[in-house]
Amino acid sequence: MIIQLAVVLAAIIIGARLGGIGLGVLGGAGLAVLVFLFGMEPTSPPIDVMLMIVAVIAAAACMQAAGGLDLMVRLAEKILRSNPQRITLLSPLVTYSFTFLAGTGHVAYSVLPVIAEVAADTGIRPERPMSIAVIASQQAITASPISAATVALLSLLAGHGFDITLGNILMISIPCTLIGVIVGALCSLRVGKELKDDPEYLRRVKEGEFDSGNSNTGNVENKRAAILSVSLFLIATVAIVLFGSLPGLRPVFDGVALSMSYVIEIVMLTAAALILIATRTDGMKAVKGSVFSAGMQAVVAIFGIAWMGDTFIAGNMAEIKGAVEETVTRMPWLFGVALFVMSILLFSQAATIRALLPLGIALGISPYMLIALFPAVNGYFFIPNYPTVVAAINFDRTGTTHIGRYILNHSFMMPGLVATVTSVGLGILCVNLFF
């Protein structure tokens, strides 16, 4: 089992370094070693989760192609520029909202340059709003009703016979992650020296490396189409929340309500079609956008990594349960530590849930405790090489958002740990009080 675990970890580490679809295809290669070399029987690939994610990506990509994301960015810019002194508190709420609505943290790319420029123009150290804004875009993934991670969590819990609805997940994850982000923002208010006293900023100004006014937000070419695309996407999102929270609204076949996986797929594909038709947007434009590219990378990652992880855990379930069952039963929060560490390796909340949640269920952890531990999968800020982290460092032209000399002492560590620990802690408190 130790050798098999080494194969799994090697595939994850090498795949993460390759970037793009590397994580997914290396997962497939690791699976090949487990199956053909060690004779392990492969589990079923996570088809339902992948198809749900594809449907959501299709709708979000169509919204982006119709100008919907550019419209959201312009609105965010107005909010931030009208309240520049409060940017450290407002910017994470903006990126949280973007991710919550779109289901992917990659939409934060559009607003990060705005945050950096508004902060610098106001004389506020950009590191403060930039770092917590990136963390907020990750935390919101575990609160979004249409994110790949939430979809995977709901699918697995429902698939194992638990009477859990989307509403049960959201009523814990939304308030806990939102409060976690706010606490992280408050802790970021006094991070580092003031901008006017920062030596790196002063050096750049002196050497002519920094000049103000270079923010570049997207232009909305067709405002009517953009508004229509956002409206249709929001209607689809609300519909999914209603269907997930109120099973009685779903069609019944042979006495069983239509599966939420089918509901999400049908609603989101329909929304994508309506956006293209109503806004007269070219479908090829949606395929070429950043949302589609990032989303499909996530699908491939889940395909390879989750399938490999499932196969390893299923093949060694007896040994794993015997080793950790007693400890995790007494201290279930330790499973949250496992989720956090695995998310650092996988760079994907959805892949982490898909790989580890079956183990949590097998260990007898209650479904509500698993929901409370859900935000622990937001650990990929820990090593500062995730795309949104790298983008934030590059967008901050003052140099205050940085990677430290010792790698792990970077700008995102403190707000990331504060937000994650607060979210998980509040979730555990809610479960103990109300469930």
Secondary structure as GFF3:
##gff-version 3
##sequence-region A 1 435
A	DSSP	alpha_helix	2	18	.	.	.	ID=ss1
A	DSSP	alpha_helix	22	32	.	.	.	ID=ss2
A	DSSP	pi_helix	33	37	.	.	.	ID=ss3
A	DSSP	alpha_helix	47	65	.	.	.	ID=ss4
A	DSSP	alpha_helix	68	82	.	.	.	ID=ss5
A	DSSP	three_ten_helix	84	86	.	.	.	ID=ss6
A	DSSP	alpha_helix	87	102	.	.	.	ID=ss7
A	DSSP	three_ten_helix	105	110	.	.	.	ID=ss8
A	DSSP	alpha_helix	112	122	.	.	.	ID=ss9
A	DSSP	alpha_helix	127	139	.	.	.	ID=ss10
A	DSSP	three_ten_helix	140	142	.	.	.	ID=ss11
A	DSSP	alpha_helix	148	159	.	.	.	ID=ss12
A	DSSP	alpha_helix	166	188	.	.	.	ID=ss13
A	DSSP	three_ten_helix	195	197	.	.	.	ID=ss14
A	DSSP	alpha_helix	199	206	.	.	.	ID=ss15
A	DSSP	alpha_helix	223	245	.	.	.	ID=ss16
A	DSSP	three_ten_helix	247	249	.	.	.	ID=ss17
A	DSSP	beta_strand	252	253	.	.	.	ID=ss18
A	DSSP	beta_strand	256	257	.	.	.	ID=ss19
A	DSSP	alpha_helix	260	279	.	.	.	ID=ss20
A	DSSP	alpha_helix	283	287	.	.	.	ID=ss21
A	DSSP	alpha_helix	290	301	.	.	.	ID=ss22
A	DSSP	pi_helix	302	306	.	.	.	ID=ss23
A	DSSP	alpha_helix	307	315	.	.	.	ID=ss24
A	DSSP	alpha_helix	317	330	.	.	.	ID=ss25
A	DSSP	alpha_helix	333	346	.	.	.	ID=ss26
A	DSSP	alpha_helix	349	362	.	.	.	ID=ss27
A	DSSP	alpha_helix	367	372	.	.	.	ID=ss28
A	DSSP	three_ten_helix	374	377	.	.	.	ID=ss29
A	DSSP	alpha_helix	387	395	.	.	.	ID=ss30
A	DSSP	alpha_helix	413	434	.	.	.	ID=ss31
###
